[in-house]
Amino acid sequence: MNDEQLLRYSRHILLDDIGIEGQSRLLAAKALIIGAGGLGSPVALYLASAGVGELTLVDDDTVDLTNLQRQIAHTSARVGLPKVESMQQSLAAINADVRVRTIQQRADAALLDELVAQADIVLDCCDNFATRQAINSACVKYGKPLASGAAIGFDGQVSLFNSRQADSPCYACLFPPESAVDEVRCATMGVFAPLVGIIGSMQAAEALKQLIGLPTPLSRRLQMLDARRMEWTEIEVRPDPSCPVCAQSRQN
């Protein structure tokens, strides 16, 4: 770590739970972010500012005027640009030392099979159930921790799924792939602007703690936020012994 990095990350280094060793882990880490929208914006901005060494951004969409109410990594001047390109510009302005890899493509199973294997942490910031399931399957396959968040209307949820831990469930334990899910999108339902910031910031916090090696209690809990009342509800989540995604890997 050079002198500039010691100064830039000094407020992390001053924390006994992080210090030089923890910050060095962040500088060497690789994070995969699926989705460069409302959740992906705070996630990417905080990971970059914290010094995570390499960020891979995956999103097939372009910046639209309607995104700017909540997707804080984008600007009016970038309407029409690919979201990954716009976000790359924002991250470079915050921390040019972070290596940013952009992929303007929908995250399908083949792409995830390649990218998840290379990552130290995966952050699910997408907005559809099928992609969430594909991300989870790849994370279980390669034993990668997954920071998952979702937000719609005034309701959000966040958790950390870590198949490396025997007592940690995967996403499919909680939301089985065969479940009947009514897809709801911001375009039709709307979303409270700060909500994605709250949930995305928590995803980033759990990811950073995981990379540093700090305890991640959300690996066995799902936290749900009602932003109208600003009330949190929490449930304990356990592995499903009949889970079609992770049960077999636990037996092995």
Secondary structure, DSSP 8 states (H G I E B T S, - for coil): --HHHHHHTHHHHTSTTTHHHHHHHHHT-EEEEE--STTHHHHHHHHHHHT-SEEEEE---B--GGGGGT-TT--GGGTTSBHHHHHHHHHHHH-TTSEEEEE-S---HHHHHHHHHH-SEEEE--S-HHHHHHHHHHHHHHT--EEEEEEEBTEEEEEEE-TTSTT---HHHHS-TTS------HHHH-B-HHHHHHHHHHHHHHHHHHHHT---GGGGEEEEEETTTTEEEEEE----TT-TTTHHHHH-
